[in-house]
Amino acid sequence: MIPAATTRGPMAGDDRAQREGEDHRRAPRVTVLVADDNARFRAGIVRALRRHDDVDVVAEAEDGAEALERVRALRPAVVLADVRMPGLDGLGLARAVTDDPALRDVRVLLLSARHDAALQADAADAGAVDCLDKSTSRREICDAVRGVVVPGTAAS
């Protein structure tokens, strides 16, 4: 006979864990493409996003042109992109995604080291959902990504 203590826990008889598991399975997955020419910064963001079970980083890109190509192929729910990238920058990427009827469900969040009212206005004009300061905590950036797709999850 197996002692009762060994049958407790998330795998056996813990109703709370089972309910949380059921709720978690119902949570929609957020697919994300991360675009930033700074490989170290991009890797840090990707690492932070991958800590969330409901976030799936489907691709990374070094510039806007590469990001746009991957967005068209993969159609992620969210594009998280740096404003300043070589070639097609984040604002141009946001415009291209917003202007493409096939990508109407894709949301763009921009990141920038420069954060002021003019940039916020430019980001909004380009169709971005928001423009976050790169100094924002990784947790807040992750919450913003999740909140774009599932409103109300930003504080989860």
C-alpha positions in Angstrom: 0.0 0.0 0.0 1.3 3.5 -0.9 1.4 6.0 2.0 -1.1 8.9 1.6 1.7 11.4 1.8 3.2 10.2 -1.5 -0.1 10.6 -3.4 -0.5 14.3 -2.7 0.8 17.1 -5.0 0.1 18.4 -8.4 -0.1 15.0 -10.1 -2.3 13.2 -7.6 -5.3 14.4 -5.7 -4.5 18.1 -5.5 -7.7 19.7 -6.7 -6.3 23.2 -6.6 -3.4 22.3 -8.9 -5.8 20.5 -11.2 -8.1 23.6 -11.4 -5.1 25.9 -12.1 -4.0 23.5 -14.8 -7.4 23.5 -16.4 -7.5 27.3 -16.3 -3.9 27.5 -17.7 -4.9 25.2 -20.6 -7.7 27.6 -21.5 -5.4 30.7 -21.6 -4.7 31.7 -25.2 -1.1 31.4 -26.3 0.5 34.6 -27.5 2.8 34.2 -30.5 5.6 36.8 -30.7 8.2 37.9 -33.1 11.1 39.9 -31.6 13.0 42.3 -33.8 16.0 44.2 -32.6 19.5 44.8 -34.2 21.1 44.5 -30.7 21.6 40.8 -30.4 22.2 40.9 -26.6 19.1 43.0 -25.9 17.0 40.8 -28.2 18.3 37.6 -26.5 17.4 39.1 -23.1 13.8 39.9 -24.2 13.4 36.5 -25.8 14.6 34.8 -22.6 12.2 36.9 -20.5 9.2 36.1 -22.8 10.0 32.4 -22.8 9.6 32.3 -19.0 5.8 32.6 -19.6 4.0 29.4 -20.4 1.4 31.4 -22.4 4.0 33.1 -24.7 5.6 31.5 -27.7 8.5 33.3 -29.4 8.1 32.1 -32.9 10.9 34.1 -34.5 13.6 36.7 -34.1 14.9 39.3 -36.6 17.8 41.6 -36.8 16.1 44.3 -38.8 12.7 45.4 -40.1 12.9 43.8 -43.5 13.7 40.4 -42.0 11.0 40.9 -39.5 8.4 41.8 -42.1 9.3 38.7 -44.1 8.9 36.5 -41.1 5.6 38.2 -40.0 4.2 37.5 -43.5 5.2 33.9 -43.2 4.3 33.2 -39.6 1.6 35.7 -38.7 2.5 36.1 -35.0 -0.1 37.8 -32.7 2.5 40.4 -31.6 5.6 41.9 -33.1 7.9 43.5 -30.5 10.3 45.7 -32.4 13.0 48.3 -31.8 12.3 51.7 -33.3 15.9 52.1 -34.5 17.0 49.3 -36.8 19.0 49.5 -40.0 17.1 49.6 -43.2 13.4 49.3 -42.4 13.0 50.7 -38.9 10.4 49.9 -36.3 8.1 52.7 -37.4 8.3 51.5 -41.1 7.7 47.9 -39.9 4.6 49.0 -38.0 3.3 50.9 -41.0 3.9 47.9 -43.3 2.1 45.5 -41.0 -0.8 47.8 -40.4 -1.2 48.6 -44.1 -1.3 44.9 -45.1 -4.8 43.6 -45.0 -3.5 40.0 -44.6 -1.8 41.1 -41.4 -4.7 43.0 -39.8 -4.7 40.8 -36.7 -1.0 41.3 -36.0 -0.3 43.9 -33.3 3.0 45.9 -33.1 4.6 47.0 -29.9 7.6 49.2 -30.3 10.6 49.6 -28.0 12.9 52.7 -28.0 15.8 54.1 -25.9 14.3 57.5 -26.7 10.9 58.0 -25.2 9.0 61.2 -25.7 5.6 62.5 -26.8 6.7 63.0 -30.4 7.8 59.3 -30.7 4.6 58.2 -29.0 2.7 60.1 -31.7 4.8 58.7 -34.5 4.3 55.2 -33.2 0.5 55.7 -33.0 0.5 57.2 -36.5 2.4 54.1 -37.8 -0.2 51.8 -36.3 1.7 50.6 -33.3 -0.3 49.7 -30.2 2.3 51.3 -27.9 5.9 52.4 -27.7 7.7 51.3 -24.6 11.0 52.6 -23.2 13.8 50.1 -23.4 14.6 50.7 -19.8 11.1 49.3 -18.8 11.5 46.1 -16.8 11.5 42.8 -18.6 8.4 41.9 -16.6 6.5 45.0 -17.7 7.5 44.4 -21.3 6.2 40.8 -21.1 3.0 42.0 -19.4 2.5 44.5 -22.3 3.0 41.8 -24.9 0.5 39.5 -23.2 -1.9 42.4 -22.5 -2.1 43.3 -26.2 -3.7 39.9 -27.1 -5.6 39.1 -23.8 -6.7 42.4 -22.3 -6.6 42.4 -18.6 -3.6 40.0 -18.4 -1.1 42.8 -18.1 -1.1 42.7 -14.3 -1.1 38.9 -14.1 
